């Protein structure tokens, strides 16, 4: 008989919880790190006993599925073979430009680009997410949007898989990323909208109260919607306000 890996057994530490007049006991409440917000920003901050158990669970899973790895690889190649690897989005016209994203063969991340409206040539690469991902264990551009005057490009990056983002702004004329990214951005819907955290660096205030930017182009409007009555600690969001979109 083949010996199977022994699954890890989580310790039980009963915690009595009373809510709405009802009492329940949670034996595994210890698995929620009280410092979970810090863990989202830095996974190394996870409490050692929690990490030890999660590592054991992962090792057990890997050992149990080891015999299926060739089949996993085969299935992956079959699924990949049914995907158009050099796919591209339908161009989205706005003012003098068509904006779109496209993939190159073998790439895991898209290229964000634009070209003169109604034309097939003259592409300008705004963001090469594939190149930016090199050397990183995890990388995702969760949202990106151009400014109303087409001079700037804002994009939100998650480099840990925690869905906490930094929002950068790129000057499209110089190709430089402006200093001072906005911190603590969180995605409000897949791939498009970003709401910046009101408690972190880059929080905006109006009438003394924190205000988060949202809207159909919220990734960029985190910066674009600011007025003279609004201040920001992120230097990427300062400077002349872009003209309204026509």
C-alpha positions, -999 to 999 in steps of 0.1 A, spaced: 0 0 0 13 35 -9 18 57 21 -3 89 18 8 123 33 -7 130 67 -30 161 66 -22 188 91 -46 191 120 -54 227 131 -53 233 168 -85 242 185 -86 273 207 -123 278 216 -135 314 215 -169 323 229 -187 348 207 -220 364 215 -240 382 188 -276 394 186 -284 374 218 -269 342 205 -238 325 216 -215 304 195 -180 289 199 -154 293 172 -125 268 176 -105 284 148 -108 321 155 -71 322 161 -66 318 123 -77 354 117 -47 376 124 -58 406 145 -33 426 125 -49 415 92 -48 450 76 -10 452 80 -8 417 65 -25 429 34 3 454 29 31 431 40 24 393 40 56 389 61 36 404 90 14 373 93 15 358 127 40 328 128 16 302 140 -9 310 113 18 309 86 31 276 99 -3 260 95 -9 275 61 25 263 49 17 228 62 -17 229 43 0 239 11 27 212 14 0 186 20 -19 198 -11 12 197 -32 21 162 -20 -15 149 -26 -16 163 -62 20 154 -72 8 124 -92 -15 146 -112 11 172 -123 16 158 -158 -22 158 -163 -24 194 -150 2 204 -175 -16 187 -203 -49 203 -194 -33 237 -192 -18 234 -227 -52 222 -240 -70 252 -225 -43 276 -237 -46 261 -272 -83 273 -273 -74 309 -264 -64 335 -290 -30 344 -275 -26 376 -295 -61 388 -285 -70 425 -283 -100 445 -270 -123 465 -292 -109 500 -295 -126 525 -274 -128 559 -291 -123 591 -271 -115 624 -286 -87 621 -311 -77 586 -299 -87 550 -300 -78 533 -267 -74 495 -263 -54 467 -247 -37 438 -266 -17 407 -258 14 394 -274 18 356 -279 30 340 -247 24 371 -226 6 369 -193 -2 406 -191 -15 431 -217 -1 461 -234 -22 492 -230 -21 514 -261 -38 540 -282 -37 551 -319 -51 580 -338 -89 576 -340 -101 555 -369 -67 544 -380 -48 511 -378 -14 525 -376 4 550 -353 2 529 -321 15 545 -289 22 521 -261 9 536 -228 18 508 -205 36 474 -210 23 454 -181 42 423 -193 75 441 -190 66 456 -157 58 422 -142 92 407 -149 109 395 -117 78 398 -96 61 368 -79 27 385 -85 17 415 -106 -16 429 -118 -27 462 -133 -62 462 -119 -74 493 -136 -61 521 -159 -75 552 -175 -63 583 -194 -70 618 -182 -97 639 -199 -70 659 -219 -52 627 -229 -19 639 -214 -17 615 -184 -24 579 -177 -34 566 -142 -31 529 -134 -35 508 -102 -10 481 -94 -13 451 -70 21 434 -65 11 411 -37 -23 396 -46 -39 413 -16 -61 436 -38 -45 466 -22 -32 489 -49 -8 517 -55 -22 542 -81 5 557 -103 2 585 -129 23 585 -161 31 616 -181 25 604 -217 46 632 -232 78 623 -214 71 587 -205 79 594 -169 59 581 -139 52 610 -116 65 607 -80 44 599 -50 19 572 -59 -15 572 -41 -15 543 -15 -43 520 -4 -64 518 -35 -90 490 -36 -108 476 -67 -145 482 -67 -152 461 -98 -130 438 -119 -106 455 -142 -119 490 -142 -130 510 -111 -107 520 -83 -116 536 -50 -87 550 -31 -86 543 7 -94 574 27 -71 565 56 -38 561 38 -14 583 20 -30 603 -7 -64 606 10 -84 637 -1 -105 659 21 -134 682 15 -150 702 43 -128 683 67 -142 649 59 -124 621 39 -137 617 4 -130 588 -20 -132 592 -57 -155 569 -77 -172 569 -111 -171 553 -145 -135 563 -149 -126 562 -112 -90 550 -116 -80 582 -131 -107 604 -115 -90 597 -82 -67 624 -95 -87 641 -123 -117 650 -101 -97 672 -76 -105 708 -74 -88 738 -58 -107 730 -26 -92 695 -24 -57 686 -13 -37 655 -18 -5 641 -3 3 623 -35 24 645 -57 13 624 -87 -21 641 -83 -9 676 -81 -3 702 -108 -26 718 -134 -60 702 -135 -68 687 -169 -94 703 -190 -130 687 -189 -137 659 -213 -157 671 -243 
